[in-house]
Amino acid sequence: MMVYVVGGAVRDELLGLPVADRDWVVIGATPEEMTAQGFKPVGRDFPVFLHPETHEEYALARTERKSGRGYQGFTVYSAPEVTLRQDLARRDLTINAMAKTADGILIDPFHGEKDLREGVLRHVSGAFADDPVRILRVARFAARLAFRIDDATLALMRLMVESGETDHLVPERVWQEFARGLTEPHPELMFEALESCGLRAKLLPELKTNPRNLAGPLAVRFALLCWPLAEPDIKALCDRLKTPNEERELAMLACHCRNLLVPSQSNEFLNLFKRADAFRRPERFALLLQAAGLAQPGCIAAPIEKALAAAAAVDAGEIARRASAPAAIPALLDRAREQAIASVLG
């Protein structure tokens, strides 16, 4: 039995980046031998085990053969005779197809270290075309590392799109890669990569231009992505990507409130706060302001935050106790909040 650290941990170590998690591949072992040594099986589609002490993942070496469309259309073969090279050959990019021995010797059959030095994203073999998710991974790595995509790899990505292989992408996997790409240091390069291979028009048809200046947490970046879009287009995009609730809600909130984000009068401030549900959900409203500050010239967060703090400090309970009738409470509360806002705006 031989054990090697593989993939991202090797890549990031060579790049001088911190290594958070290590994945291991095991050569020459059976599942029974792994469990006999205390490893806990966790893999459903192929043998993956957790180390009894470190809880890091150890996968038995395997090969993959295309047997259908999409991400799940593979037949996996795992046996003691599968070699390290065979296991590395099934991986997507050369920079992810390296391994290291326990004593630190680099094993690099596909010249991934050279591609790291030269800043190139290059596919390992023609098997790259078997999995359409790999297009999104290439785009994400472009956004993370600011590497260029090898011409042959880009041509293969285009062929995958044209052949219809990407029509079988699973939305949950798309969102997983897409969301990670949005939060990378250079997200605009992800969109450039998708545009270059033709997938942007299929996957994100609502976007007419590649976005720029994406910053902040994921929900803010997604709201910025959707900022120019009409409500039906935002809904269509979210449905296609299976966008989680937090990101979907903020994008829709921005759509409903973007015309209210440069208030000048106290009633305009209050209208914004009520429309955005800012009193009950101040954290979400803060994210809206963060997005607006990047997307909308003239939106300055400081006076809006000051006005919100003043309006939120109004004692609604006291106003309710003094009201002559329950029906009068909303108008009285609005008037008190407008007065509080006016007092701090000067």
One Martini backbone bead per residue (centre of mass of N, CA, C, O) as a GRO file, in nm:
protein
  346
    1MET     BB    1   0.095   0.037   0.024
    2MET     BB    2   0.027   0.370  -0.110
    3VAL     BB    3   0.068   0.722  -0.019
    4TYR     BB    4  -0.087   1.032  -0.146
    5VAL     BB    5  -0.079   1.357  -0.210
    6VAL     BB    6  -0.336   1.555  -0.378
    7GLY     BB    7  -0.389   1.818  -0.576
    8GLY     BB    8  -0.456   2.111  -0.420
    9ALA     BB    9  -0.228   2.085  -0.209
   10VAL     BB   10   0.003   2.081  -0.412
   11ARG     BB   11  -0.059   2.337  -0.565
   12ASP     BB   12  -0.060   2.541  -0.323
   13GLU     BB   13   0.225   2.483  -0.225
   14LEU     BB   14   0.367   2.576  -0.492
   15LEU     BB   15   0.227   2.873  -0.461
   16GLY     BB   16   0.234   2.955  -0.143
   17LEU     BB   17  -0.024   2.850  -0.017
   18PRO     BB   18  -0.251   2.771   0.192
   19VAL     BB   19  -0.329   2.453   0.354
   20ALA     BB   20  -0.626   2.315   0.465
   21ASP     BB   21  -0.656   2.056   0.276
   22ARG     BB   22  -0.616   1.695   0.243
   23ASP     BB   23  -0.569   1.469  -0.019
   24TRP     BB   24  -0.582   1.111  -0.072
   25VAL     BB   25  -0.408   0.839  -0.228
   26VAL     BB   26  -0.454   0.483  -0.277
   27ILE     BB   27  -0.226   0.219  -0.338
   28GLY     BB   28  -0.298  -0.126  -0.317
   29ALA     BB   29  -0.599  -0.132  -0.204
   30THR     BB   30  -0.871  -0.226  -0.006
   31PRO     BB   31  -1.152  -0.178   0.168
   32GLU     BB   32  -1.086  -0.389   0.386
   33GLU     BB   33  -0.806  -0.270   0.462
   34MET     BB   34  -0.907   0.005   0.554
   35THR     BB   35  -1.105  -0.084   0.781
   36ALA     BB   36  -0.888  -0.247   0.942
   37GLN     BB   37  -0.736   0.050   1.001
   38GLY     BB   38  -1.000   0.254   1.075
   39PHE     BB   39  -1.147   0.341   0.836
   40LYS     BB   40  -1.414   0.546   0.710
   41PRO     BB   41  -1.672   0.505   0.511
   42VAL     BB   42  -1.821   0.757   0.253
   43GLY     BB   43  -1.855   0.652  -0.022
   44ARG     BB   44  -2.082   0.594  -0.293
   45ASP     BB   45  -1.930   0.571  -0.590
   46PHE     BB   46  -1.655   0.545  -0.425
   47PRO     BB   47  -1.368   0.481  -0.244
   48VAL     BB   48  -1.401   0.654   0.066
   49PHE     BB   49  -1.202   0.778   0.347
   50LEU     BB   50  -1.157   0.827   0.693
   51HIS     BB   51  -0.945   0.919   0.912
   52PRO     BB   52  -0.936   0.832   1.248
   53GLU     BB   53  -0.787   1.122   1.325
   54THR     BB   54  -0.790   1.355   1.088
   55HIS     BB   55  -1.034   1.319   0.867
   56GLU     BB   56  -0.917   1.266   0.608
   57GLU     BB   57  -0.915   1.196   0.271
   58TYR     BB   58  -0.928   0.855   0.133
   59ALA     BB   59  -0.860   0.733  -0.192
   60LEU     BB   60  -0.897   0.506  -0.413
   61ALA     BB   61  -0.778   0.419  -0.686
   62ARG     BB   62  -0.897   0.538  -1.017
   63THR     BB   63  -1.118   0.501  -1.285
   64GLU     BB   64  -1.283   0.644  -1.583
   65ARG     BB   65  -1.593   0.592  -1.774
   66LYS     BB   66  -1.789   0.673  -2.021
   67SER     BB   67  -2.176   0.619  -1.999
   68GLY     BB   68  -2.286   0.922  -2.024
   69ARG     BB   69  -2.445   1.198  -1.941
   70GLY     BB   70  -2.278   1.406  -1.763
   71TYR     BB   71  -2.169   1.392  -1.435
   72GLN     BB   72  -2.295   1.078  -1.390
   73GLY     BB   73  -2.164   0.946  -1.668
   74PHE     BB   74  -2.003   0.698  -1.494
   75THR     BB   75  -1.748   0.449  -1.475
   76VAL     BB   76  -1.606   0.296  -1.195
   77TYR     BB   77  -1.260   0.196  -1.120
   78SER     BB   78  -1.149  -0.006  -0.836
   79ALA     BB   79  -0.807  -0.115  -0.767
   80PRO     BB   80  -0.493  -0.221  -0.680
   81GLU     BB   81  -0.382  -0.190  -0.994
   82VAL     BB   82  -0.411   0.101  -0.983
   83THR     BB   83  -0.242   0.372  -1.071
   84LEU     BB   84  -0.133   0.684  -1.023
   85ARG     BB   85  -0.140   0.778  -1.315
   86GLN     BB   86  -0.431   0.692  -1.370
   87ASP     BB   87  -0.555   0.875  -1.157
   88LEU     BB   88  -0.439   1.149  -1.266
   89ALA     BB   89  -0.557   1.127  -1.564
   90ARG     BB   90  -0.870   1.196  -1.471
   91ARG     BB   91  -0.810   1.478  -1.441
   92ASP     BB   92  -0.845   1.799  -1.545
   93LEU     BB   93  -0.570   1.945  -1.456
   94THR     BB   94  -0.237   1.967  -1.433
   95ILE     BB   95  -0.242   2.131  -1.152
   96ASN     BB   96  -0.429   1.866  -1.036
   97ALA     BB   97  -0.200   1.623  -1.137
   98MET     BB   98  -0.054   1.594  -0.853
   99ALA     BB   99   0.203   1.449  -0.635
  100LYS     BB  100   0.296   1.331  -0.299
  101THR     BB  101   0.493   1.211  -0.087
  102ALA     BB  102   0.560   1.176   0.244
  103ASP     BB  103   0.869   1.302   0.170
  104GLY     BB  104   0.811   1.526  -0.083
  105ILE     BB  105   0.783   1.395  -0.360
  106LEU     BB  106   0.734   1.480  -0.683
  107ILE     BB  107   0.449   1.395  -0.896
  108ASP     BB  108   0.459   1.488  -1.267
  109PRO     BB  109   0.335   1.360  -1.558
  110PHE     BB  110   0.184   1.657  -1.677
  111HIS     BB  111   0.330   1.935  -1.605
  112GLY     BB  112   0.210   2.126  -1.373
  113GLU     BB  113   0.444   2.302  -1.274
  114LYS     BB  114   0.491   2.451  -1.538
  115ASP     BB  115   0.203   2.575  -1.552
  116LEU     BB  116   0.231   2.736  -1.296
  117ARG     BB  117   0.471   2.914  -1.384
  118GLU     BB  118   0.303   3.008  -1.662
  119GLY     BB  119  -0.010   3.038  -1.624
  120VAL     BB  120  -0.174   2.753  -1.697
  121LEU     BB  121  -0.471   2.607  -1.835
  122ARG     BB  122  -0.461   2.245  -1.866
  123HIS     BB  123  -0.549   1.964  -1.993
  124VAL     BB  124  -0.479   1.629  -1.965
  125SER     BB  125  -0.723   1.513  -2.147
  126GLY     BB  126  -0.992   1.409  -2.339
  127ALA     BB  127  -1.162   1.343  -2.073
  128PHE     BB  128  -1.259   1.627  -2.009
  129ALA     BB  129  -1.526   1.605  -2.198
  130ASP     BB  130  -1.702   1.418  -1.997
  131ASP     BB  131  -1.720   1.690  -1.803
  132PRO     BB  132  -1.892   1.991  -1.784
  133VAL     BB  133  -1.791   2.106  -1.508
  134ARG     BB  134  -1.498   2.174  -1.606
  135ILE     BB  135  -1.557   2.447  -1.723
  136LEU     BB  136  -1.620   2.584  -1.451
  137ARG     BB  137  -1.346   2.523  -1.324
  138VAL     BB  138  -1.175   2.684  -1.515
  139ALA     BB  139  -1.315   2.954  -1.463
  140ARG     BB  140  -1.249   2.957  -1.160
  141PHE     BB  141  -0.937   2.946  -1.186
  142ALA     BB  142  -0.916   3.207  -1.337
  143ALA     BB  143  -1.036   3.377  -1.098
  144ARG     BB  144  -0.817   3.292  -0.889
  145LEU     BB  145  -0.522   3.302  -1.072
  146ALA     BB  146  -0.503   3.447  -1.354
  147PHE     BB  147  -0.509   3.243  -1.580
  148ARG     BB  148  -0.460   3.104  -1.876
  149ILE     BB  149  -0.603   2.944  -2.149
  150ASP     BB  150  -0.551   2.700  -2.333
  151ASP     BB  151  -0.620   2.662  -2.659
  152ALA     BB  152  -0.702   2.359  -2.655
  153THR     BB  153  -0.894   2.382  -2.415
  154LEU     BB  154  -1.086   2.592  -2.537
  155ALA     BB  155  -1.168   2.421  -2.780
  156LEU     BB  156  -1.294   2.194  -2.611
  157MET     BB  157  -1.506   2.366  -2.470
  158ARG     BB  158  -1.656   2.447  -2.727
  159LEU     BB  159  -1.731   2.161  -2.816
  160MET     BB  160  -1.905   2.094  -2.569
  161VAL     BB  161  -2.116   2.308  -2.621
  162GLU     BB  162  -2.190   2.234  -2.922
  163SER     BB  163  -2.271   1.923  -2.847
  164GLY     BB  164  -2.450   1.943  -2.558
  165GLU     BB  165  -2.312   1.860  -2.286
  166THR     BB  166  -2.408   2.121  -2.111
  167ASP     BB  167  -2.720   2.043  -2.101
  168HIS     BB  168  -2.639   1.832  -1.841
  169LEU     BB  169  -2.628   2.015  -1.619
  170VAL     BB  170  -2.627   2.049  -1.277
  171PRO     BB  171  -2.744   2.300  -1.091
  172GLU     BB  172  -2.593   2.249  -0.822
  173ARG     BB  173  -2.308   2.244  -0.956
  174VAL     BB  174  -2.319   2.516  -1.084
  175TRP     BB  175  -2.348   2.684  -0.828
  176GLN     BB  176  -2.098   2.593  -0.683
  177GLU     BB  177  -1.896   2.706  -0.896
  178PHE     BB  178  -2.011   2.989  -0.939
  179ALA     BB  179  -1.990   3.093  -0.647
  180ARG     BB  180  -1.686   3.056  -0.621
  181GLY     BB  181  -1.613   3.244  -0.858
  182LEU     BB  182  -1.743   3.508  -0.743
  183THR     BB  183  -1.528   3.497  -0.478
  184GLU     BB  184  -1.297   3.558  -0.633
  185PRO     BB  185  -1.054   3.789  -0.720
  186HIS     BB  186  -1.146   3.734  -1.056
  187PRO     BB  187  -1.456   3.710  -1.172
  188GLU     BB  188  -1.436   3.827  -1.465
  189LEU     BB  189  -1.277   3.571  -1.575
  190MET     BB  190  -1.512   3.377  -1.573
  191PHE     BB  191  -1.684   3.524  -1.789
  192GLU     BB  192  -1.472   3.518  -2.011
  193ALA     BB  193  -1.456   3.211  -2.031
  194LEU     BB  194  -1.757   3.160  -2.094
  195GLU     BB  195  -1.758   3.335  -2.347
  196SER     BB  196  -1.527   3.191  -2.514
  197CYS     BB  197  -1.702   2.900  -2.516
  198GLY     BB  198  -2.037   2.973  -2.504
  199LEU     BB  199  -2.180   2.941  -2.208
  200ARG     BB  200  -2.301   3.211  -2.124
  201ALA     BB  201  -2.551   3.215  -2.319
  202LYS     BB  202  -2.676   2.953  -2.191
  203LEU     BB  203  -2.653   3.009  -1.871
  204LEU     BB  204  -2.657   3.359  -1.904
  205PRO     BB  205  -2.873   3.524  -2.099
  206GLU     BB  206  -2.941   3.788  -1.928
  207LEU     BB  207  -2.653   3.865  -1.983
  208LYS     BB  208  -2.509   4.124  -2.186
  209THR     BB  209  -2.266   4.158  -1.989
  210ASN     BB  210  -1.972   4.158  -1.835
  211PRO     BB  211  -1.892   4.188  -1.525
  212ARG     BB  212  -1.791   4.437  -1.284
  213ASN     BB  213  -1.697   4.510  -0.969
  214LEU     BB  214  -1.684   4.266  -0.780
  215ALA     BB  215  -1.790   4.261  -0.432
  216GLY     BB  216  -1.788   4.095  -0.151
  217PRO     BB  217  -2.012   3.900  -0.073
  218LEU     BB  218  -2.202   3.682  -0.237
  219ALA     BB  219  -2.476   3.833  -0.226
  220VAL     BB  220  -2.364   4.097  -0.339
  221ARG     BB  221  -2.252   3.988  -0.609
  222PHE     BB  222  -2.523   3.885  -0.713
  223ALA     BB  223  -2.671   4.156  -0.705
  224LEU     BB  224  -2.479   4.294  -0.907
  225LEU     BB  225  -2.538   4.103  -1.140
  226CYS     BB  226  -2.865   4.182  -1.126
  227TRP     BB  227  -2.906   4.493  -1.133
  228PRO     BB  228  -2.990   4.539  -1.454
  229LEU     BB  229  -3.234   4.360  -1.410
  230ALA     BB  230  -3.526   4.231  -1.444
  231GLU     BB  231  -3.737   4.047  -1.266
  232PRO     BB  232  -3.778   3.806  -1.467
  233ASP     BB  233  -3.472   3.759  -1.508
  234ILE     BB  234  -3.399   3.693  -1.218
  235LYS     BB  235  -3.585   3.452  -1.188
  236ALA     BB  236  -3.466   3.284  -1.420
  237LEU     BB  237  -3.178   3.270  -1.313
  238CYS     BB  238  -3.243   3.142  -1.034
  239ASP     BB  239  -3.383   2.889  -1.143
  240ARG     BB  240  -3.144   2.777  -1.311
  241LEU     BB  241  -2.929   2.791  -1.055
  242LYS     BB  242  -3.049   2.741  -0.778
  243THR     BB  243  -3.072   2.977  -0.589
  244PRO     BB  244  -3.039   3.071  -0.293
  245ASN     BB  245  -3.217   3.263  -0.079
  246GLU     BB  246  -3.019   3.489  -0.002
  247GLU     BB  247  -2.945   3.572  -0.295
  248ARG     BB  248  -3.226   3.606  -0.410
  249GLU     BB  249  -3.339   3.820  -0.213
  250LEU     BB  250  -3.131   4.045  -0.269
  251ALA     BB  251  -3.182   4.073  -0.570
  252MET     BB  252  -3.485   4.147  -0.542
  253LEU     BB  253  -3.452   4.388  -0.355
  254ALA     BB  254  -3.287   4.559  -0.548
  255CYS     BB  255  -3.503   4.575  -0.766
  256HIS     BB  256  -3.723   4.720  -0.572
  257CYS     BB  257  -3.499   4.963  -0.455
  258ARG     BB  258  -3.307   5.118  -0.663
  259ASN     BB  259  -3.508   5.384  -0.689
  260LEU     BB  260  -3.463   5.458  -0.353
  261LEU     BB  261  -3.128   5.513  -0.295
  262VAL     BB  262  -3.179   5.855  -0.323
  263PRO     BB  263  -3.260   6.017  -0.072
  264SER     BB  264  -3.395   6.344   0.080
  265GLN     BB  265  -3.647   6.281   0.232
  266SER     BB  266  -3.801   6.149   0.501
  267ASN     BB  267  -4.018   5.987   0.337
  268GLU     BB  268  -3.807   5.843   0.153
  269PHE     BB  269  -3.662   5.691   0.369
  270LEU     BB  270  -3.909   5.539   0.482
  271ASN     BB  271  -3.989   5.396   0.222
  272LEU     BB  272  -3.731   5.231   0.202
  273PHE     BB  273  -3.748   5.081   0.475
  274LYS     BB  274  -4.021   4.944   0.418
  275ARG     BB  275  -3.954   4.804   0.147
  276ALA     BB  276  -3.687   4.658   0.288
  277ASP     BB  277  -3.729   4.570   0.586
  278ALA     BB  278  -3.518   4.719   0.790
  279PHE     BB  279  -3.626   4.676   1.081
  280ARG     BB  280  -3.626   4.349   1.071
  281ARG     BB  281  -3.362   4.349   0.839
  282PRO     BB  282  -3.066   4.495   0.878
  283GLU     BB  283  -2.857   4.302   0.749
  284ARG     BB  284  -2.976   4.302   0.463
  285PHE     BB  285  -2.966   4.610   0.425
  286ALA     BB  286  -2.658   4.633   0.440
  287LEU     BB  287  -2.613   4.471   0.178
  288LEU     BB  288  -2.763   4.663  -0.006
  289LEU     BB  289  -2.575   4.907   0.042
  290GLN     BB  290  -2.321   4.773  -0.059
  291ALA     BB  291  -2.421   4.732  -0.347
  292ALA     BB  292  -2.506   5.027  -0.410
  293GLY     BB  293  -2.220   5.155  -0.378
  294LEU     BB  294  -2.124   4.997  -0.649
  295ALA     BB  295  -2.382   5.045  -0.860
  296GLN     BB  296  -2.479   5.346  -0.744
  297PRO     BB  297  -2.465   5.652  -0.805
  298GLY     BB  298  -2.528   5.845  -0.501
  299CYS     BB  299  -2.501   5.616  -0.297
  300ILE     BB  300  -2.500   5.684   0.053
  301ALA     BB  301  -2.483   5.523   0.350
  302ALA     BB  302  -2.459   5.708   0.599
  303PRO     BB  303  -2.740   5.862   0.597
  304ILE     BB  304  -2.910   5.605   0.595
  305GLU     BB  305  -2.806   5.483   0.859
  306LYS     BB  306  -2.881   5.727   1.036
  307ALA     BB  307  -3.185   5.722   0.974
  308LEU     BB  308  -3.242   5.434   1.070
  309ALA     BB  309  -3.158   5.466   1.364
  310ALA     BB  310  -3.368   5.683   1.431
  311ALA     BB  311  -3.626   5.525   1.348
  312ALA     BB  312  -3.569   5.267   1.531
  313ALA     BB  313  -3.584   5.439   1.813
  314VAL     BB  314  -3.868   5.439   1.804
  315ASP     BB  315  -4.144   5.396   2.023
  316ALA     BB  316  -4.397   5.193   1.939
  317GLY     BB  317  -4.532   5.125   2.210
  318GLU     BB  318  -4.593   5.415   2.302
  319ILE     BB  319  -4.767   5.492   2.060
  320ALA     BB  320  -4.983   5.273   2.104
  321ARG     BB  321  -5.075   5.373   2.390
  322ARG     BB  322  -5.161   5.675   2.276
  323ALA     BB  323  -5.364   5.579   2.098
  324SER     BB  324  -5.705   5.603   2.020
  325ALA     BB  325  -5.651   5.377   1.790
  326PRO     BB  326  -5.534   5.119   1.614
  327ALA     BB  327  -5.562   5.258   1.325
  328ALA     BB  328  -5.357   5.505   1.409
  329ILE     BB  329  -5.068   5.388   1.441
  330PRO     BB  330  -4.918   5.391   1.163
  331ALA     BB  331  -4.925   5.703   1.121
  332LEU     BB  332  -4.782   5.778   1.385
  333LEU     BB  333  -4.523   5.621   1.334
  334ASP     BB  334  -4.441   5.758   1.072
  335ARG     BB  335  -4.424   6.046   1.187
  336ALA     BB  336  -4.207   5.986   1.400
  337ARG     BB  337  -3.992   5.884   1.202
  338GLU     BB  338  -3.970   6.135   1.027
  339GLN     BB  339  -3.881   6.321   1.256
  340ALA     BB  340  -3.624   6.164   1.329
  341ILE     BB  341  -3.491   6.195   1.055
  342ALA     BB  342  -3.493   6.506   1.034
  343SER     BB  343  -3.315   6.556   1.294
  344VAL     BB  344  -3.045   6.415   1.154
  345LEU     BB  345  -3.029   6.572   0.870
  346GLY     BB  346  -3.087   6.901   0.903
   0.00000   0.00000   0.00000
